[in-house]
Amino acid sequence: CSCLPPAQLFSMQLSARARLQSFGFCSVSDLGACLAVSRSWNADSDSEVTWAIVYERTQRPVGGLPGGDFSQRALIERPFGKGAVGWRLAVLVEDHQPDGNAERYRHGRITAYDPDVDAYLVAYDGNSNGTGRQDATATQSQGGDVVEMWETERMAWSEALRSNPSLAGKSRFVFLAPPGGCWPDTLAGSACAPSAASSAGSEHFLRFGSWKRELKHSVQNAPTRLLQRLEAHRHEVLYLAFAPCGTMFASCSRDCRTLIFRRSGGVHGLFQQEAELQHRTAACRCAWWPGAIDPTLVVTTEDTSYQGFHGASFLELWSLSVGAREHCSNSPLEQQPTAATCVHRVQNQPFDIHTAMIPCPDGAELEQDQQQTQQMQLENCDSVEPLCFISGRVVLFDASGRHVQWLDVWPGPTHPEFCMIQSRPNQARPLARLRAECGANYLHALQAGPDTNGRNNRRLLALTGSTPLLCDSLALADLSRLTAQPGAVGLMTPPLPVYDVALDIVPLVGRIVLSARWSRCSRYFVVNTRPYADADQGLCSRASHNGSARSADWRRPAPDLSTSIELLLFDTRSLDCVGSFDGHYAFTTKECPFTIFTDDWSDGDFLASGSEDCSVCVWNRRQQRLVRRLQDHSAPVNAVSWNGSGLLASASDDYSVSVWTVPSDSGRDSSRFRSG
């Protein structure tokens, strides 16, 4: 044997069982090199069990959970109610006028909790240099110095809160350490996934026939590398969305601007700012109009205050220049700078309904010449029927105190009547009006289902709740089953048709809803939720969705929310929950939890979501496995968006947008990334 090559000699001495055990520690590239050592090595290293073990070990977040340091872990493991007694914390001093951006905190320990007013009794350290509010709730020592004080986690109303509503979700408490400083061995809410090795033969897991191909699919398609960091915004970036072409995206910010970025230089190029849209208030949501001749963006702007409706929120339709159109059609011509024009603006009340693009209601009549124009358009082109968009008109209360919501239906850019409202903006009128009886809460975050097989989806998804404060349910409306009301609205000529919208409510027991959206294939609802910290407390505090918004029950403190977010996947037909994904976290208060938006691939294989722990999470849907945790931001990540060609963008409160890509573009199956 001394004359044999070293590799062959080593392969003879190493048993098959030992080889299998050692292969599990190989990297993907090293495992490929093992195939060339010998036939026995090839058989062992290329076995299904080996690839399943490698998949299990490599397809998980690198660097562990986000709770490595004590400050981050204290946020995740923070206690609630009586469970907080004994914890050390720092409390923000609200009446302190800071110099610049400095904030002052007082350090102490929680000694008691009062559930009736949701307040904590804090015994402050004697050397704490902050100053608290002096009121009748303070307990004084014999010398007259305040040593204990009842504190609430929610921030008081201020001018800063008026200009930046997101501050309403900021906690005054920073939990520092548990009693005795003893941390649990494991982090609560850590993501779990089924074992790949134990499921090597499962059809549910193996879409591509083997774990070797599954590993290749994940490595080539799940982003891991930061391509670019864009810092053009001057305030928190609340939302972003890629255009259907995948070469442009829009980002909405609290700096009252929406920025358009375009990729140059082909698949290896970077994004450059192409246009700037100015708004009167903060831009909080946007959507690209499907089928428009010029790229068209619908932007939702916030009201001036989250307390009440002040009439400052609008829906704005922006049309981009020919240069953007050429780029989205992959024209080889040199691109011109993109210009943007606001072609229509309509008031939207309340602003957080956002908007939905829907087919025109069947009974909304057009003038005769407009009917002929629409018929000719449908006969002479392959596009689907012209779409309309929804704006909020008003939310009222009926005699029993339940919400009654009125929505206006407006013609969109592809509708024959759109030119008419552009030419006479002061005389513009909607095509129809919708009326929905909502109960204790109104409809939030409307979204129409995506097109399927060239036909518009007439189902509407929204958020609602059994309390006026938080959303804890999904609401579904079938726009093909509208009920026409007799009579006209006001003195309009011709009469404006009005329709009653029937709602199907899907309660999510034991949790609130942060955001919900249709999957691009229209098979699923992707829903980000926060469970209640105490499931029994949350269940006891819920009531019927038909209840009154004026009930005295809502004056009681809201149940505490867990810091762990759960992303749920619902089948759109059966409404059954078919998947649950965790590993991302939220730290904002129960009074105003942040909205965290999600997105998915067109084929439904990968899901992504932002997180308040400053990371972006990516899951494999079929295996319910967290495969990536992308970390570049220094503040909560509010929204993510896939571009349909291997890129993932994330928007953060750190004023930046990060664009992520796969390790290499070589060999990637681009057909897997078609836009949905």
HELIX and SHEET records of a PDB file:
HELIX    1   1 PRO A    6  GLN A   13  1                                   8    
HELIX    2   2 ALA A   16  PHE A   23  1                                   8    
HELIX    3   3 VAL A   28  CYS A   34  1                                   7    
HELIX    4   4 ARG A   39  SER A   45  1                                   7    
HELIX    5   5 GLU A   48  THR A   58  1                                  11    
HELIX    6   6 PHE A   70  ILE A   76  1                                   7    
HELIX    7   7 GLY A   81  ALA A   84  5                                   4    
HELIX    8   8 GLU A  159  SER A  163  1                                   5    
HELIX    9   9 PRO A  165  GLY A  169  5                                   5    
HELIX   10  10 PRO A  179  GLY A  181  5                                   3    
HELIX   11  11 ALA A  197  SER A  199  5                                   3    
HELIX   12  12 TRP A  211  ASN A  221  1                                  11    
HELIX   13  13 GLY A  266  HIS A  268  5                                   3    
HELIX   14  14 VAL A  322  CYS A  328  1                                   7    
HELIX   15  15 PHE A  351  ILE A  353  5                                   3    
HELIX   16  16 GLN A  368  ASN A  380  1                                  13    
HELIX   17  17 PHE A  418  SER A  423  1                                   6    
HELIX   18  18 PRO A  425  GLN A  427  5                                   3    
HELIX   19  19 LEU A  479  ARG A  481  5                                   3    
HELIX   20  20 ALA A  535  SER A  541  1                                   7    
HELIX   21  21 ALA A  552  ARG A  555  5                                   4    
HELIX   22  22 SER A  670  PHE A  673  5                                   4    
SHEET    1   A 6 THR A 139  GLN A 140  0                                        
SHEET    2   A 6 VAL A 146  GLU A 151 -1                                        
SHEET    3   A 6 ALA A 119  TYR A 124 -1                                        
SHEET    4   A 6 TYR A 105  ASP A 114 -1                                        
SHEET    5   A 6 ARG A  88  LEU A  92 -1                                        
SHEET    6   A 6 PHE A 173  ALA A 177 -1                                        
SHEET    1   B 4 ARG A 225  LEU A 230  0                                        
SHEET    2   B 4 VAL A 657  THR A 661 -1                                        
SHEET    3   B 4 LEU A 648  SER A 652 -1                                        
SHEET    4   B 4 VAL A 637  TRP A 642 -1                                        
SHEET    1   C 4 VAL A 237  PHE A 242  0                                        
SHEET    2   C 4 MET A 248  SER A 253 -1                                        
SHEET    3   C 4 ARG A 257  ARG A 263 -1                                        
SHEET    4   C 4 PHE A 271  GLN A 278 -1                                        
SHEET    1   D 4 ALA A 283  TRP A 288  0                                        
SHEET    2   D 4 THR A 296  THR A 301 -1                                        
SHEET    3   D 4 PHE A 314  LEU A 320 -1                                        
SHEET    4   D 4 ALA A 340  GLN A 347 -1                                        
SHEET    1   E 6 MET A 357  PRO A 359  0                                        
SHEET    2   E 6 LEU A 387  PHE A 397 -1                                        
SHEET    3   E 6 HIS A 403  PRO A 411 -1                                        
SHEET    4   E 6 ALA A 432  GLY A 439 -1                                        
SHEET    5   E 6 VAL A 498  ASP A 500  1                                        
SHEET    6   E 6 THR A 483  ALA A 484 -1                                        
SHEET    1   F 4 HIS A 444  ALA A 448  0                                        
SHEET    2   F 4 ARG A 459  THR A 464 -1                                        
SHEET    3   F 4 SER A 473  ASP A 478 -1                                        
SHEET    4   F 4 LEU A 503  PRO A 507 -1                                        
SHEET    1   G 4 ARG A 511  TRP A 518  0                                        
SHEET    2   G 4 TYR A 524  PRO A 531 -1                                        
SHEET    3   G 4 SER A 564  ASP A 571 -1                                        
SHEET    4   G 4 CYS A 577  TYR A 585 -1                                        
SHEET    1   H 4 THR A 598  ASP A 600  0                                        
SHEET    2   H 4 PHE A 606  SER A 609 -1                                        
SHEET    3   H 4 SER A 615  ASN A 620 -1                                        
SHEET    4   H 4 ARG A 625  GLN A 631 -1                                        
END                                                                             
